[in-house]
Amino acid sequence: MRYRISLCLLAALLLAGCAGSGVKAPTLDEVFASRRSIRAYEAGKTISEAELRELFIATQNAPSWANQQPSKYYVAMGGEKRDAVLELIGGNKERVINAPVLIVSTFEKGKSGFFRGKAVDATGNLWGAYDNGLSNAYLVLKARAMGFDTLIMGMRYADELRAVFDIPEDEEVMAVIALGYRAQEPRIPTHRPLEEVVKFY
């Protein structure tokens, strides 16, 4: 039954992405239900710069410490840059080789969690990583709402990626995110019981 519901939600999302279809956009709950980490992408499909701009505008709405907005993105839409990134994500290369876009996510160090150049608590630059995670969450959810799919990859060679995109030393390289269209339906994972992760008082 759950699998059938997932297929219905996917169909609604795909229809919503068709220009001029007149189909209502997916609800936030539908986006949550259909977003998955996708490890196989359709070959031969592209994503336009205009679509990418819409996607990244959405990430700018993500909250951040004192509105520092520390997240940065380096977008490989094809050619040598994309090929270079594929070689720097370890075993994920074959999983995302058909994804048309690869995105390197970073954050500026010394901004979130800092006041007048000093860390406000022991968390330090972890606040920047936290804010970057929030921004990435907006990215993958907006991507799903637009009919795209994603895979966030932590297995990456940060120093080499820094060289490919000339990323400044004051930015921490966090993840590479594949963006494209799913080639197959992923399995629906099980989740821990709510009682194990939430305590009500």
N, C-alpha and C positions, 0 to 999 in steps of 0.2 A: 504494500500500500504506500509506504513511504517513498519507494522508488518511483511509483506512478505519479505521486505528487511532485517530485523533483522534476520529472520530465515535463509535466504541465507548466511548472514555473519556468523552465528553460524555454519552452515554446513561447510563452508569453513575453519573455525577455527578448528573444530573437525577433518576434513580430514587432515589439516596441522599437527595435533598432532600425526598422525599415522606414526609409524616408517617405513621408506622405502616406503612410499606411493608416493614419488616424487611430491607431491602437494606443490605449493609455499607457504611459510610462510605468515601469514596475514600481511597486511600493518598496519602502526600505526593508520591510520584513522579507519580501521576495528576493531582494538583492542579497540579504544575509543568507537566505536559504539556498541560493544557487551559486554563491561564490565558493570556489574550491581552488586548491593548489593544483594547477594543471601541468602535467608532465608529458604531454603530446599535443603538438600544434599542427593545424592545417597548413600545408605548403602552398605557396603561390599567392597568399593574401597579403594585403598591405594596409597600413594605417596612415592617414594623411597628417600633415603638420597641423592643419586646422583642428582635427580631432584631438591631437596631442595637446594643443594649446587649451582646448576646453577641459581636458583631463587635468592639466597642471593648475589651471585656475581654481579648480575644486580643491586641490591640496592647500591652496593659500588660505582656505577657510579653517584649516585645522588649528586647534588651540596650541599655544606655546608659552613658555615661561615669559611673563612680562611682555608678551607679543614680540619676542626677539626674532621669531621666524628663522631659526638656524638651518633649516633643511635646504639642501641644494640638489639639483638633478642634472646628470649628464646623459644625453639621449642619443643612442646610436641607432639611426633609422635604416642603416644599410651600409654597403661598401666596406672599406677597410676598417673603420672603427668597429662596426658590428662583428666583423670577422675576428678582430683582435680580442674583443670581449669574450667571444665564444671560446677562445683558447685559455681564458683566465678564470673559468668557473668550474674547473675540475670535472668530476663525473656527471655534472648536469648538462654538459655540452650536447650530448645526443638527445637529451630530453627536450631541449628548447631550440634545437637547430633550425626548426621551421618558424619560430616566432619572429615576426618582422621587425620588432623593436626590442632593444635591450637597454635598460635604464640603470645607471649607477647612482645610488642614493648616498648622500653624505650629509654631515652637519658641521657647522662652524663651531670650533671649540672656544671655550671661554666666554660664551654668551648666555645660554640658558643655565640658570643656577649660579650666576655670578653677579656681583654688584661692585661697581668701581674696580673691576679687575680681580676681585677676590671671590673665591667660592663661598657661598653663604652657609653651606653645611658640608658634611663629609661625602655627600653624594657627588659633588663636583660635576664633571662633564657627563656623568650618567644622565643628568637632566637633559642634556643635548640629545643623547641617544633616545631618551624617552620621547622627546618632542619629535624626533625623526620618525619614531615608530608610529606616533599619531598621524603624522603627515602621510606616511606610507599606507596606513589603514584607510585614510581618505582616498588615496590613489587607487587602491585595489577595489574598493567599493564603488567608486565612480566608474572605474573601468568596467565592472560587471554591469552596472546600470546602463552603460553605453553598448553592451553586447560583447565586450572583450573579456579575455581571461588572463590570468597572471600566475606567476610563480616567484615568490621571494626566495632568493638564494643567499645564504650566508657563507657558502663555500666559494671563496673568491680570493684571488691574489691581489691584495690591496696595493702594494707598492707598484706592481706592474700596471694596475688600472690607473693609479695616480699619474704614471708616466704617459699613458695613452691619451688621457684627457687634460694633462697639465693641471691636475688638481692641486691647489695650494697646500702647504704643509699644515696650515691652521684649520684644515678640514679633515674630519675623520671619515674614512671610507667605511660604510656600513654594509650595504647589500647591493646585489644586482637583481633587478626585477625584469622578468620576461613578460612581454605583452603581445598578445595575439588572439587566435581563435582556437578553441579546443577541438581536437581531432577525434576525441572519444569521450564518453561520459565517465567521469571519475567515480569511484566508489564513495559512498557517504560514510564518513567516519563516525564512530561512536563517541559520545562525550561523557566525561565523568559525571556522576550524579551531582546535582546542584548542591546537595547537602555537604559534599566534600570540598566545595570551593567557596561557598557563601555561608557566613554566620549572621543570623538575625538576632538582634538584642532588643 
